[in-house]
Amino acid sequence: MSPVHIVALGGSLLRPEEAGARSMWMGQLRQLMVHLEGNGRKIGLVVGGGLPAREGIELVNEIIADPHRLDQVGIAATRLNATVLQQLLLDIGCDVAPSVPHTVEEARSLLDDHSIVVMGGTVPGHTTDTVAVKLAAVVHARHCVIATNVSHVFTKDPRHHDDAEALTELTLAELASIVGVGESLEPGASAVVDPVAVETAIEAGLDLAVLDGRDVSRIDDALDGKPFEGTLIKA
């Protein structure tokens, strides 16, 4: 198989509330996918739920108490976002799998026959970060890129702590001490890296890269093995 790259795209990157920025970002992402495909690379994109997931969960949050049922709402939103990007790439002739896989195994199989696979969530309790790390492990990717709306992993949550420091390199064990390990997030909640994804990466011995995916050039640099602005997390 050709080299495979796996990228977790946070749902926030689709930015339905910012039409201009969204259109520019989608155009740049399409250019990157065309470039990678043209160089014989294979790409798995795992897309988060973002605003559609939060809004869907909020609709029934006070009525449905079962977190797994709420997670199913979020998963449906991730698959909607995945379909948006799938169709965006099909529209310009990319070799994209015609279906949005519902399991990591299905995605791995589709990558045998297509250059690009776009998927969302799989099962309750697993964020798309976890799905991406699991997919990266089964296709033997060099690492998994987690593209979100923050620039780095920080020592503390920078939204609440002015003294939070951006980290450029750390180990998975150090990341686990910051975000936790193995604890599922509440439906609709988010963290710079999901603790279940951290546990999965530790088990797989897989490097991670965390970066601000609103700047597509940072994704490109990380996938190309170049120095990138963000955080490299070593197994």
N, C-alpha and C positions, 0 to 999 in steps of 0.2 A: 504493500500500500504506500502511496505517496505520503510525505510528511503531513501530519494532521495537527491543526491548531484548534483549540477549544477556547471560546470566549463567552463568559457570562456577561450579558448586557443588562444592566439594571433597568427596570421598567421606567425609572425616572428619566432616562436618556431620551425616551420618545417624546417627552414634554408636550402633551396635548394642550397645555395652557400657553405655550409659546410658539405660535405658528411659524414665525420667521426663522427662529433658531432651529426648530424641528426640521424644516425643509432643508436648510443648509446642512445639518448633521446627516440627514438621510442621504443627501446627495454625496457627501464625503464618504459615508459608509459604503455606498454602492461602488464608488471608485476604488476603495480599498479591496472590496470583494472581487471586483474584476481583475485588479492587479494580482491578488493572491492566486486566483484561479488560473490566470494567464501564466503564472510561474509554476504551475503544476502542484500547487498546494491544495489540501482539503481542509475545509473549515466547518466546525460545528458551532453554531450560535445558539445559546440558551438564553431566552429572553424573560425578564421578570414582568410582574404584573403592573407595577407602578400605580398611577392614579385610578385606572379602571378597577384594579383589585381592591384598593382602599374604599372606593365608592361603593362597589358591590357588597363588600363586607359590612360597611356602615349601614346599608339598607336594611340588613337583617340582624345586626349585631345585638340588638335588644330583644330579639324574638328567639333566635337560635342560640342555645347555650353550648352545643357540642362543637368544640374547636375543630374537629375533623370535618364537619359539615361546612364550617366557615372556610376552612382551607380549600375545600372543593370549589367554592366560589372564586377564591384567589387563583387556583389552578386554571379555571376556565378563562380568567382574564389574561394569564400568561400565554395561553394558547391563542387567544385573540391577537395579542401583540405579536406573537410569533408568526401568525398568518399574515399580518400586515407587512412584516419584513420579508417573508417568503414571497408574497406577491410582488413586492417592490423589486426584488431581485429577478424573479421570473420575467417581469415586464421588460427587462433589458437583455434577456437572453442568457442569463447565468444558468449553469447546470445545477439547479436547485432541486432537491427531492420534492416530488409533487404532493407529499403528505407531511403533516406535522406529527412526528412520532410522539407516542405517549409513554414510552419506556426508553431507558438507556440502551437496552439490547436492540430495540428497533432502530434507534438512531445509529448505532454502530453498524448494523446491517446496511442501512441506507447509504452510509459513507463508503461502502464497498462499491456502490454503483453511481454515486453522484459526487460532485465536487463540494457542494454546500448542503448542509442540513440545518434547518431552523426548527427549534422546539421550545416548549415552555416547561411547565412543571410536570411532575409525574404522580406522586402520592402525597397525601397529607403528612405534614411534619417535615417534609424536605423542601427547602427553598430552592430556587433556581441556581443559587451558588452551589448547593450540594449536588444538584443534578449535573452541573457543569464539571465539578471535580470528579464525580463518579464516571462521567463520560470520558474525561481526559485520562483517567486511569485505565479504562478498558480498551481505549484505542492507542495506549502507550504514547500519549503526547508528551512533549518535553516539559511542558508546564501548563498551568491553567491561568488565563488572564481574567481577572475580575474587574470589569469596567463599570464604575459607579459614578456618583455625582460628588465624590470627595477626592481630594488630590492624593492623599496618603493614608496609611494607618497612622493614628495618633496615639500618644501615650494615654490620653483621656479624650472624652467626647468634646471636640472643639466648639460645639454649639453651646456648651454649658460651662466650659472651663477655659478662661483666657490664657492659662499657662500650659495648655496642651501643646505638645511638641510633635512635629511631623517626623516620622521615621522613614529612612530610605532603605534600610536593610535590617532584617531580623530573622529569627528562626521560627519554625512552626510552634515550638514549645513556648517561645516568647509571645507569639501571637495568641496562643491559648491562654496565657496568663492575663492578657488584656481583654479578650472578648469572651473567654470561656471555651468549653469544649463539650460537644455532645448534647447540649441542652437545646431542644427545639424552641424556636421563637414563637411568640403568640401570633395568631393569624393577623396579617396586615402589618406586623412589626418588621423592623429592619435593623441591621447592624452592618458595619463596614465589611465584615465577613461573618457569615452565619456560623455559630459554634458547631453545628453538625457537619458543615463543610470542612471546618478545621479538623475535626476528628477523622473525617474521610481522607483528607490530605495526609494526615499523619500515618494512617494505616497504609496508604498507597505509596508513601515516601515521595510525594509529588510537590514540586516547587509551585509557588503561587506568585502572581504579580497583581498588585492592587493599584489602580490608577483612575484618573478622572476621564471617563470615556466621552465626555462632551467634546474633548479635543481628540479627534480620530487619529491624529498623527502620533499620539502617545500609544494608542493600541498598535499602530503599525510598527513603531520602534520596538515595543515589547515582543511582538510576534517575530520580528526580524532578528532578535537577539542583541539589539543595540541598547546602549544606555537609554533609560527612559525616565521621565519625571513621574515618580510614584514610589511604591514600596515593593522591593523584592523580598520574598519570604522563602527561605531555604529550608528544605526538609532536614 
